[in-house]
Amino acid sequence: MRTAVLGATGLRITELCIGTSPLASMPQLYGYEVTEERAVATVDAVLDGPVTFIDTSNGYGHDGSAERRIGVALGKRGGLPPGAVLATKVDPDPRTGDFSGARVRASLAESLERLGLERIQLLHLHDPERIGFDEAIAPGGPVEALADLRREGLVEHLGVAGGPVGLLQRYLNTGVFEVVLSHNRYTLLDRSAQPLFAAAHARGIGVLNAAPYGGGMLAKGPQHQQKYAYGRRDDAIAAAAGAMRAAVARAGVPLAAAALQFSLRAPFVDSTVVGVSSPQRVRETLDLARLPIPDDVWQELETLVPDPRLWLDPPS
């Protein structure tokens, strides 16, 4: 497992990061439930393997169930193992929608309690599209609160994690954030985040690419998952995924392997965040990352990328 330093943070991370949203058991989103026993076993499988980077969030599951389950696994080990990196995210109040500076502090306090930790190595402002930018950067707002938490030593490094690349760029321009995470926007089917990622990497900002399977279409195949990024898209997206699946199949390669390695190959991506739901999925993800893919397959896949006007954030 290759490692890299995450931008200028000094955190050494693996090229794969295990996402824990599925471990929260959200059947309304994923279509299946995950018991606490299975979730804890999954975290154990990660910590016993070569991946040393785990991503979670205050808002994953009812009452932070993902963080609580990670905390159970960490508690059995006496805390976060040496060399491991854990990132979490601050989220609005699930009842009121409050995303003020005070809520940021409360969100972190909840996360620390659930995880059984005294400080967080990497804390993201999560899905900032849920609040106006001007409100977010105003005095007493969430961005100021995050900066204060870093100064106080409760947080080592700050990131911003969301979807729309234009908005993420505005947050990076504040100079507060050391890491950027975007999801579903740098995949075989959608390259919306490439300019953002490349520019951030050049500036020494850490780059995390999440959801390389596009919400399942590039893992299960378009015949089983018609949605891309959790929503209905133009039929041409599914058609392109089908053509890509046929191209890799001719070389004996699963579409999921190509989708994952597309992100792993990017010189401006420090780590790729992949959600898992069981110890078996951890093993399968590692196998997909190692599977050889011929150069001519990559060349053919590039000819099948959908029209940029169909991407989640089309170029202007």
C-alpha positions, 0 to 999 in steps of 0.5 A: 500500500503506497503512502503519501504526505497529505498536502502540507499537513505532515500526516502520512496516509495510505493511498486508500482511505476507508469511508464509514458511511455504510457502517452507520446502517442507513438502509434508506440510502444504501438499501441494506442494514449493517449491525453493530457487530458487523460494523465493529468487525469491519473497522477491526479488519481495516486496522488489522490490514495495510490501510491506515486512513479512516474517514467518518462524520458526525452526521453518519447515521442516527445519533452518530452511529458510525462514530460510535461503532468506530469508538467501540473498535478503538476502545478495544485497542486502547485508542487509535493505533500508532500510525493510523489517521482518522478524519471526521466532519462537523455537521449541522444539528440534525433537529434544528439545522443550526450550523453556527460556530457554537454548533461546530464546537458541539459537533466536535465534542460529540465526535470526541465522546463517541470516538473516545478521543481527546483530539482529532487529526483532521476535521472537515467542514461537511457539505458546506452547501447547506449554509450560505458562504457569507454566513459561514465565514462571518464572525462567530460562524463555522469557519471561525470556530474551526480555526479557533479549535485548531488554535486550541489544539483540539484539532490538528488540521482542517479540511472542507468536504463537499460536492460542488467544486466552485463552492469548495474553491471559495472555501480554499481561497479563505486560506483556512483549509489545508485539505479538500475532499470532493465526491463523485466528481473525479471518476471514470464518468465525471471529471468536474473536480480535476481542475480543483484537485490539480490546482489544490495539489499544486498549492500544497493542499491535500486532496481526497477523492471520494466515491470513485464508484459514483454511488454504485454505478461503476461498481455494480454496473449500470444494469444494476444501479441506474443512479449516478451520485445518488440521483437520476442522470441523463441516460448517456451517463448510464450508456457510457458506463455500459460501454466502459463495462464492456471495454474492461470486460474484454480485458477480463477486468471488473469495472470496479477495479478500473473505477477505483484505480482511475482515482489511485492513478491520479498524480494530484489525488493523495488518497481515495475514499471508498465506503465499505460495509463488511470485512469482506468488502475491505478485502475485495477493495484491496484486491481491486486496487492491486489488479493489473490493468493494461495500458490500452484499456485506459486509452479506450476508457478515455474515449468513452467519457461522457460529454462534459455538459453532462457532468455534475459540475459542467465546465463554464 
